[in-house]
Amino acid sequence: MDLTLQYNDGGVENALDVAILSLADLTPIFERFMAWLRPEINKVFEQQGPGWAPLAKATQSERKRTLPARAESIRSKALYKLERSVKRTLGRAQDRLAKTGGTSKLLERRRRTVAKQERQTAEIARVIREGGTTQSGREFKTLGARVEKYRGRAEDKIAALERGELLGRIARSIRAKIENKVLTIESAIDWAGIHNDGGVAGKGARIPERKFLEWTPERIAKFVEIAQQYVIEKLDKARAKASPNEWVERAT
């Protein structure tokens, strides 16, 4: 079947015809497209456009003045998200244990899992409180690797601040969601749009356009390519499963 997709390109509505097997195929197509698009968006931020207008001198001075405090704040909060993740894992383990009957064969295993997750939660809290690394040993090996990963991300953020990169916070906030077969790509930050489009912000500050989210001919062509490739793969799988006679009947 042919599907007509509507997209907005600089305020102008355009139509794009894509051949798909059914509407149910849209979600995996969108997921593949986002896997390709996210690095492309990251590249825009890494290259600072290219061509983005630099920050005003007053803003640059203020950033330089506040950099030490901001860096310290980033380092002190580097493991907060990891701690929340570990606590959620503990909560899920506790819920499973609470639902396990007293005679279930899973009872003892789930008790051990809860005990392990409680130790993990206590360990990450200790590392946040005291600094340093996790305890040595097999039980905390994975947690230790995650600690270093999150701390590395924090140092990357600080390095970007020191280089004076623009819109770093927005770069980390780009997300995609698929609801009711509609793909939405947006920033979680409500003021990101004014930087993407340019305009007047609060208190009359004029923000130059620094485009990071847009439909380009290359991105549109890539979406079509991904959609058509997906359809071809689905058809090939259907042919492989069906006998020649069955495929003739389906095709007709």
Residue pairs with C-beta under 8 A, 6 or more apart in sequence:
1 19
1 20
1 21
1 22
2 17
2 18
2 19
3 17
3 18
3 19
3 20
3 23
3 26
4 15
4 16
4 17
4 18
5 15
5 16
5 17
5 18
6 13
6 14
6 15
6 16
7 13
7 14
7 16
7 215
7 220
8 14
8 215
9 214
9 215
10 214
16 220
16 223
16 224
18 223
18 224
18 227
18 228
19 227
19 228
19 231
20 26
20 29
20 227
20 230
20 231
21 231
21 234
21 235
23 181
25 230
25 231
25 234
26 178
26 181
26 183
27 178
27 181
28 230
29 223
29 226
29 227
29 230
30 176
30 178
30 183
31 178
32 226
32 230
33 183
33 222
33 223
33 226
33 227
34 176
34 183
34 185
36 222
36 226
37 176
37 185
37 219
37 222
38 174
38 176
40 219
41 171
41 174
41 212
41 213
42 171
44 211
44 212
45 165
45 166
45 167
45 168
45 170
45 171
45 212
48 165
48 166
49 210
49 211
52 166
52 208
52 210
53 208
53 209
53 210
54 60
54 166
55 63
55 164
55 166
60 164
63 161
63 164
67 161
67 162
70 158
70 161
71 158
71 161
74 154
74 157
74 158
75 151
75 154
75 155
75 158
77 154
78 150
78 151
78 153
78 154
79 124
79 127
79 128
79 147
79 150
79 151
80 128
81 150
82 124
82 146
82 147
82 150
83 121
83 124
83 125
83 128
86 117
86 120
86 121
86 124
86 143
87 121
89 117
89 120
90 114
90 117
90 118
90 120
90 121
93 110
93 113
93 114
93 117
94 114
94 117
96 110
96 113
97 107
97 110
97 111
97 113
97 114
100 106
100 107
100 110
101 107
116 139
119 139
120 140
120 143
123 134
123 135
123 140
123 143
124 134
124 143
124 147
127 133
127 134
127 147
133 144
133 147
133 148
134 140
134 143
134 144
134 147
157 168
157 172
160 168
161 168
166 210
167 192
167 195
167 210
167 212
169 189
170 187
170 189
170 192
170 195
170 212
171 212
173 187
173 188
173 189
173 192
174 185
174 186
174 187
174 212
174 213
175 185
175 186
175 187
175 188
176 183
176 184
176 185
176 186
177 183
177 184
178 184
185 213
186 192
186 213
187 193
187 196
187 213
191 201
194 201
194 207
195 207
195 209
195 210
195 212
196 209
196 210
196 211
196 212
196 213
196 214
197 209
197 211
198 207
198 208
198 209
198 210
199 206
199 207
200 206
200 207
201 207
238 247
238 250
239 247
242 250
